[in-house]
Amino acid sequence: MQDICQLYQEAPALLEVGERVVSTDEMTGIQALERAHPGLQAAPGHLERREFEYIRHGTRALLVRRDVALGRILAPVWPHADRSGFFGPRPSGSGE
């Protein structure tokens, strides 16, 4: 873990000599929720109110690659953990 932290700290200096540090992260178990009812408009002197009910659409996992030194996303965020899509050709508009 210490080596990874050190590499992240050295990323800007490595970029200056032409080396990139790329981070690949996965976030799993994200609930896909939609509100069951629209929000209630705020009355004068009161905040907007929202109902507590949700429509559940299962869970999702996100994969993302980013340049550590620049903080830029290098590839789009995929809506699911699919090895073929992640390591295969990048979709158009990926930024790299």
Residue pairs with C-beta under 8 A, 6 or more apart in sequence:
7 21
8 21
8 23
8 68
10 21
11 21
11 68
11 69
12 69
14 20
14 21
14 69
15 21
15 69
15 70
20 67
20 69
21 67
21 68
21 69
22 65
22 66
22 67
22 68
22 74
23 65
23 66
23 68
24 63
24 64
24 65
25 63
25 64
25 66
26 61
26 62
26 63
26 81
27 61
27 62
28 59
28 61
28 81
29 59
29 61
30 59
30 60
30 61
30 62
31 56
31 58
31 59
32 56
32 57
32 58
32 59
32 60
33 54
33 55
33 56
33 57
34 54
34 55
34 57
35 50
35 51
35 53
35 54
35 55
36 51
36 53
36 54
36 55
37 51
37 53
39 48
39 49
39 50
39 51
40 48
40 49
40 50
40 51
41 48
42 48
42 49
60 79
60 80
61 80
61 81
62 77
62 78
62 79
63 77
63 78
63 81
63 86
64 73
64 75
64 77
64 78
65 73
65 74
65 75
66 72
66 73
66 74
67 74
72 95
73 95
74 94
74 95
74 96
75 90
75 94
75 95
75 96
76 90
76 91
76 93
76 94
76 95
78 85
78 86
90 96
